[in-house]
């Protein structure tokens, strides 16, 4: 008799854990927000020193839930960012802007980390280029 109850207990435990996993997978699948980027890297080329340059990153929500961006963090204080504060609904597009101040001459490669409720919670965007120094004739 004990063996009978033991087998029933194991069967019920197995059934309960399998059901719980299936419910969790179904809820995760049905509530995805997905970034689809036109490009995650922008080359600004040669830009004059002292004149800020702006990179625009366009994305579309190709998921089934709204994208909510919670933070956009540049790798240094030389870059300012703008992003949509309202949720981006499925099928809609929006932009994230990154403005580089171009104060120092030379090549640059800066990143912007986007934190959102998407399948990949952190996305890294890159801006690069070369700041051309002012000459004495200007």
Helices and strands as residue ranges (DSSP letters): H 2-30, E 35-37, E 41-48, E 53-61, E 69-74, E 79-82, E 93-100, E 106-116, E 122-132
